[in-house]
Amino acid sequence: VLAKSASGALDLVNHIQVRNLAEALEELKGLGYQTIGLDSEGPDILENSITGTKVALVMGSEGKGLRQKTRETCDTLARIDMPGEIKSLNVSNAAVLGLYIVNRHLKRF
């Protein structure tokens, strides 16, 4: 399903499939990645949470968000700054905005 919906972009974006997310996050941290979990109740906005040039964004599931173990394993939790009463987005929209924000940050380096 992912490959069909990506319509060719799948070959341009690095992605992996893992069996244990917490272990994968620890491995990424060991490789120098900052792991940021997107959470509508995060303590700070994503723009202020990015500290380096190697970033792994972690998305939760629709409705339930990030699992507790995943929240604990991420380096930090961050939210996407939204106007007005809107506090959360569906995961695909959050991913698009999160990737845009990280990309904009990385272009400064």
Backbone as a chain_set.jsonl record, in Angstrom:
{"seq": "VLAKSASGALDLVNHIQVRNLAEALEELKGLGYQTIGLDSEGPDILENSITGTKVALVMGSEGKGLRQKTRETCDTLARIDMPGEIKSLNVSNAAVLGLYIVNRHLKRF", "coords": {"N": [[0.829, -1.19, 0.0], [1.928, 1.264, 0.819], [3.906, 1.674, -1.167], [2.31, 1.944, -3.449], [0.819, 4.263, -2.882], [2.846, 6.12, -2.682], [3.753, 6.58, -5.228], [6.218, 6.551, -6.892], [7.92, 8.269, -5.448], [8.869, 6.771, -3.416], [11.331, 5.619, -3.924], [13.037, 7.706, -3.497], [13.147, 8.462, -0.863], [14.662, 7.666, 2.157], [13.907, 4.823, 4.017], [13.0, 2.435, 6.524], [12.025, -0.815, 7.746], [11.15, -2.059, 10.852], [11.249, -4.446, 13.572], [11.199, -3.977, 16.303], [10.589, -1.02, 17.673], [11.658, 0.56, 19.779], [14.242, -0.53, 20.123], [15.298, 0.052, 17.6], [15.263, 2.846, 17.676], [17.14, 3.305, 19.697], [19.395, 2.345, 18.392], [19.584, 4.18, 16.278], [20.093, 6.495, 17.781], [22.612, 5.808, 18.728], [24.014, 6.09, 16.388], [24.188, 8.746, 16.151], [21.86, 10.177, 15.66], [19.259, 12.48, 16.43], [16.383, 11.712, 18.088], [13.105, 12.492, 17.669], [9.956, 12.562, 18.931], [6.799, 13.15, 17.623], [4.225, 14.85, 19.157], [1.141, 16.031, 20.149], [0.961, 17.199, 22.619], [3.516, 17.891, 23.253], [6.381, 19.354, 24.956], [7.615, 21.549, 23.73], [7.796, 23.439, 20.63], [8.384, 21.929, 17.418], [10.29, 23.27, 15.785], [11.984, 24.48, 17.657], [13.104, 22.334, 18.878], [14.892, 20.856, 17.411], [18.222, 19.966, 17.279], [20.473, 19.275, 15.827], [22.035, 17.913, 12.832], [21.261, 15.421, 12.099], [18.378, 13.846, 12.128], [15.685, 11.947, 13.35], [12.385, 11.57, 12.872], [9.63, 10.579, 14.787], [6.585, 9.03, 14.521], [3.3, 8.65, 15.83], [0.46, 6.404, 16.105], [-2.715, 6.747, 14.395], [-5.099, 8.412, 16.313], [-4.321, 7.067, 18.848], [-1.69, 7.88, 19.157], [1.779, 8.14, 20.176], [3.215, 5.224, 21.607], [3.759, 4.457, 25.092], [6.353, 3.366, 25.729], [7.752, 4.102, 23.436], [7.59, 6.888, 23.625], [9.165, 7.256, 25.905], [11.618, 6.426, 24.94], [12.385, 8.159, 22.91], [14.521, 10.998, 22.273], [13.443, 13.503, 22.709], [10.2, 15.023, 22.967], [8.039, 16.711, 20.764], [5.888, 19.279, 19.53], [3.812, 20.271, 16.76], [3.439, 23.552, 15.896], [0.34, 24.948, 16.018], [-2.34, 27.014, 14.872], [-4.936, 28.677, 16.768], [-7.644, 26.675, 17.973], [-6.945, 24.173, 17.085], [-5.313, 21.25, 17.874], [-4.233, 18.824, 17.163], [-3.242, 16.73, 14.39], [-4.032, 14.509, 11.631], [-1.996, 11.582, 11.15], [-0.653, 11.503, 8.66], [-0.713, 14.163, 7.73], [0.641, 15.403, 9.838], [3.135, 14.203, 9.504], [3.934, 15.244, 7.005], [4.122, 18.032, 7.583], [5.995, 17.915, 9.682], [8.279, 16.813, 8.386], [8.742, 18.863, 6.545], [9.398, 21.0, 8.27], [11.735, 19.992, 9.502], [13.353, 19.68, 7.206], [13.576, 22.365, 6.374], [15.029, 23.356, 8.544], [17.426, 21.872, 8.263], [18.443, 22.86, 5.875], [19.815, 25.094, 6.566], [22.366, 24.36, 7.141]], "CA": [[0.0, 0.0, 0.0], [2.807, 2.427, 0.865], [4.538, 1.864, -2.475], [1.307, 2.42, -4.392], [0.446, 5.643, -2.576], [4.014, 6.988, -2.838], [3.823, 6.872, -6.665], [7.542, 6.864, -7.396], [8.75, 8.957, -4.46], [9.382, 5.769, -2.481], [12.746, 5.396, -4.221], [13.799, 8.907, -3.165], [13.13, 8.686, 0.583], [15.197, 6.552, 2.934], [12.965, 4.284, 4.992], [13.301, 1.075, 6.97], [10.98, -1.496, 8.498], [11.776, -2.673, 12.027], [10.365, -5.267, 14.409], [11.131, -3.391, 17.638], [10.851, 0.402, 17.482], [12.541, 1.07, 20.835], [15.609, -0.945, 19.792], [15.711, 0.808, 16.416], [15.545, 4.214, 18.111], [18.424, 3.274, 20.414], [20.438, 2.188, 17.378], [19.709, 5.474, 15.611], [20.777, 7.405, 18.709], [24.011, 5.403, 18.716], [24.592, 6.575, 15.135], [24.219, 10.205, 16.204], [20.587, 10.808, 15.32], [18.362, 12.979, 17.46], [15.067, 11.111, 17.867], [12.063, 13.414, 18.119], [8.605, 12.046, 18.814], [5.79, 14.197, 17.459], [3.148, 14.67, 20.123], [0.399, 17.292, 20.244], [1.172, 17.745, 23.963], [4.954, 18.036, 23.465], [6.725, 20.519, 25.768], [8.084, 22.667, 22.916], [7.486, 23.255, 19.216], [9.401, 21.179, 16.69], [11.351, 24.167, 15.33], [12.901, 24.749, 18.771], [13.569, 21.064, 19.439], [15.918, 20.262, 16.551], [19.522, 20.446, 17.748], [21.594, 18.854, 14.988], [21.8, 17.696, 11.405], [20.77, 14.051, 11.897], [17.104, 13.84, 12.848], [14.712, 10.896, 13.071], [11.053, 11.909, 13.38], [8.874, 9.392, 15.181], [5.156, 9.312, 14.45], [2.423, 7.704, 16.506], [-0.651, 5.891, 15.303], [-3.92, 7.575, 14.394], [-5.926, 8.314, 17.512], [-3.617, 6.724, 20.087], [-0.41, 8.571, 19.236], [2.97, 7.354, 20.494], [3.14, 4.312, 22.752], [4.535, 4.933, 26.234], [7.758, 2.962, 25.584], [8.317, 4.934, 22.376], [7.742, 8.228, 24.206], [10.297, 7.216, 26.831], [12.852, 6.145, 24.21], [12.759, 9.33, 22.11], [15.311, 12.017, 22.963], [12.546, 14.577, 23.105], [8.881, 15.085, 22.344], [7.789, 18.056, 20.264], [4.59, 19.46, 18.877], [3.754, 21.179, 15.62], [2.731, 24.761, 16.313], [-0.903, 25.08, 15.269], [-3.109, 28.183, 15.29], [-6.272, 28.521, 17.323], [-8.059, 25.529, 18.775], [-6.454, 22.919, 16.516], [-4.219, 20.727, 18.692], [-3.621, 17.633, 16.575], [-3.485, 16.456, 12.976], [-3.883, 13.083, 11.354], [-0.567, 11.26, 11.097], [-0.05, 11.845, 7.364], [-0.504, 15.61, 7.707], [1.707, 15.698, 10.801], [4.397, 13.782, 8.887], [4.273, 16.226, 5.971], [4.581, 19.26, 8.231], [7.22, 17.614, 10.421], [9.376, 16.688, 7.425], [8.99, 20.205, 6.011], [10.091, 21.771, 9.309], [13.098, 19.459, 9.63], [14.068, 20.024, 5.977], [13.877, 23.8, 6.439], [16.116, 23.491, 9.523], [18.658, 21.289, 7.729], [18.952, 23.686, 4.778], [20.686, 26.14, 7.123], [23.715, 23.814, 7.344]], "C": [[0.871, 1.25, 0.0], [3.401, 2.709, -0.505], [3.545, 2.415, -3.49], [0.977, 3.885, -4.136], [1.611, 6.605, -2.768], [4.255, 7.36, -4.297], [5.194, 7.333, -7.139], [8.457, 7.54, -6.397], [9.375, 7.979, -3.476], [10.869, 5.525, -2.69], [13.623, 6.572, -3.805], [13.93, 9.152, -1.67], [13.676, 7.454, 1.288], [14.17, 6.108, 3.965], [13.393, 2.862, 5.347], [12.071, 0.499, 7.657], [11.666, -2.23, 9.641], [10.75, -3.494, 12.795], [10.165, -4.645, 15.789], [11.549, -1.929, 17.542], [11.809, 0.955, 18.531], [13.996, 0.701, 20.554], [16.135, -0.165, 18.593], [16.047, 2.253, 16.785], [16.869, 4.292, 18.86], [19.58, 3.145, 19.428], [20.666, 3.501, 16.633], [20.428, 6.485, 16.497], [22.268, 7.096, 18.748], [24.751, 5.859, 17.466], [24.585, 8.102, 15.057], [22.944, 10.914, 15.816], [19.893, 11.33, 16.566], [16.983, 12.404, 17.142], [14.01, 12.009, 18.498], [10.707, 12.773, 17.87], [7.628, 13.195, 18.665], [4.592, 13.875, 18.333], [2.444, 16.01, 20.298], [0.54, 17.95, 21.612], [2.659, 17.915, 24.282], [5.29, 19.335, 24.183], [7.179, 21.735, 24.965], [7.72, 22.399, 21.461], [8.671, 22.601, 18.507], [10.57, 22.067, 16.272], [12.402, 24.403, 16.411], [13.547, 23.486, 19.318], [14.7, 20.425, 18.643], [17.272, 20.845, 16.934], [20.686, 20.091, 16.833], [21.201, 18.667, 13.546], [21.34, 16.278, 11.084], [19.532, 13.881, 12.772], [16.255, 12.663, 12.395], [13.389, 11.315, 13.703], [10.289, 10.626, 13.65], [7.405, 9.779, 15.252], [4.382, 8.246, 15.207], [1.333, 7.215, 15.571], [-1.819, 6.872, 15.359], [-4.689, 7.358, 15.694], [-5.153, 8.097, 18.79], [-2.286, 7.449, 20.242], [0.741, 7.621, 19.526], [2.713, 6.436, 21.679], [4.059, 4.825, 23.858], [6.018, 4.591, 26.106], [8.449, 3.803, 24.516], [8.554, 6.345, 22.888], [8.976, 8.291, 25.103], [11.63, 7.059, 26.104], [13.312, 7.331, 23.37], [13.597, 10.294, 22.946], [14.421, 13.122, 23.501], [11.198, 14.395, 22.414], [8.65, 16.525, 21.918], [6.43, 18.097, 19.584], [4.751, 20.376, 17.668], [2.895, 22.356, 16.049], [1.518, 24.977, 15.414], [-1.682, 26.289, 15.772], [-4.443, 27.805, 15.927], [-6.483, 27.272, 18.147], [-7.534, 24.192, 18.261], [-5.249, 22.455, 17.319], [-3.555, 19.507, 18.075], [-4.041, 17.497, 15.115], [-3.499, 14.955, 12.766], [-2.411, 12.826, 11.047], [0.067, 11.624, 9.757], [0.215, 13.344, 7.257], [0.596, 16.027, 8.678], [3.068, 15.325, 10.22], [4.85, 14.792, 7.838], [4.824, 17.496, 6.608], [5.884, 19.041, 8.986], [8.421, 17.518, 9.501], [9.729, 18.037, 6.814], [9.797, 21.034, 7.009], [11.532, 21.3, 9.466], [13.921, 19.826, 8.399], [14.474, 21.495, 5.973], [15.03, 24.06, 7.407], [17.438, 23.018, 8.923], [19.254, 22.104, 6.585], [19.861, 24.802, 5.278], [22.123, 25.661, 7.259], [24.406, 23.526, 6.038]], "O": [[0.592, 2.197, -0.735], [3.402, 3.853, -0.959], [3.902, 3.265, -4.306], [0.867, 4.667, -5.08], [1.389, 7.794, -2.996], [4.907, 8.368, -4.57], [5.311, 8.406, -7.732], [9.675, 7.394, -6.495], [10.321, 8.333, -2.773], [11.592, 5.252, -1.732], [14.846, 6.437, -3.767], [14.747, 9.972, -1.252], [13.216, 6.336, 1.052], [13.626, 6.931, 4.701], [14.06, 2.184, 4.566], [11.187, 1.236, 8.094], [12.649, -2.94, 9.428], [9.544, -3.271, 12.686], [9.092, -4.767, 16.378], [12.728, -1.63, 17.352], [12.69, 1.747, 18.197], [14.888, 1.531, 20.729], [17.299, 0.235, 18.578], [17.007, 2.82, 16.263], [17.634, 5.24, 18.677], [20.627, 3.768, 19.609], [21.808, 3.888, 16.385], [21.274, 7.243, 16.022], [23.093, 8.008, 18.795], [25.974, 5.998, 17.481], [24.931, 8.68, 14.026], [22.942, 12.135, 15.658], [19.934, 10.702, 17.624], [16.475, 12.595, 16.037], [14.022, 12.253, 19.705], [10.354, 12.476, 16.729], [7.621, 14.116, 19.482], [4.021, 12.786, 18.266], [3.096, 17.019, 20.568], [0.265, 19.141, 21.752], [3.028, 18.066, 25.447], [4.566, 20.32, 24.042], [7.13, 22.853, 25.477], [7.377, 21.274, 21.097], [9.814, 22.713, 18.949], [11.725, 21.658, 16.391], [13.589, 24.514, 16.104], [14.455, 23.57, 20.145], [15.394, 19.544, 19.151], [17.459, 22.061, 16.918], [21.797, 20.575, 17.052], [20.182, 19.182, 13.086], [21.058, 15.965, 9.928], [19.627, 13.785, 13.995], [16.122, 12.41, 11.198], [13.282, 11.403, 14.926], [10.301, 9.7, 12.839], [7.026, 10.723, 15.945], [4.769, 7.078, 15.22], [1.295, 7.573, 14.393], [-1.898, 7.714, 16.253], [-4.896, 6.218, 16.113], [-5.308, 8.868, 19.737], [-1.806, 7.613, 21.364], [0.691, 6.445, 19.168], [2.064, 6.833, 22.647], [5.023, 5.542, 23.589], [6.863, 5.452, 26.352], [9.612, 4.174, 24.677], [9.599, 6.936, 22.619], [9.735, 9.26, 25.065], [12.661, 7.512, 26.6], [14.51, 7.493, 23.141], [13.418, 10.401, 24.159], [14.622, 13.613, 24.612], [11.087, 13.698, 21.405], [9.026, 17.454, 22.632], [5.906, 17.08, 19.13], [5.704, 21.149, 17.574], [1.766, 22.181, 16.508], [1.652, 25.166, 14.205], [-1.686, 26.565, 16.972], [-4.999, 26.742, 15.652], [-5.616, 26.862, 18.918], [-7.671, 23.177, 18.944], [-4.265, 23.186, 17.436], [-2.421, 19.184, 18.428], [-5.041, 18.061, 14.673], [-3.032, 14.203, 13.621], [-1.669, 13.753, 10.721], [1.232, 12.022, 9.729], [1.259, 13.752, 6.748], [1.394, 16.912, 8.368], [4.046, 16.045, 10.419], [6.026, 15.153, 7.791], [5.883, 17.98, 6.209], [6.78, 19.884, 8.937], [9.475, 18.08, 9.799], [10.906, 18.322, 6.59], [10.767, 21.692, 6.633], [12.447, 22.118, 9.553], [15.072, 20.242, 8.533], [15.602, 21.826, 5.606], [15.905, 24.882, 7.132], [18.458, 23.693, 9.061], [20.461, 22.04, 6.353], [20.601, 25.394, 4.492], [23.02, 26.477, 7.473], [25.547, 23.063, 6.033]]}, "num_chains": 1, "name": "protein.A"}
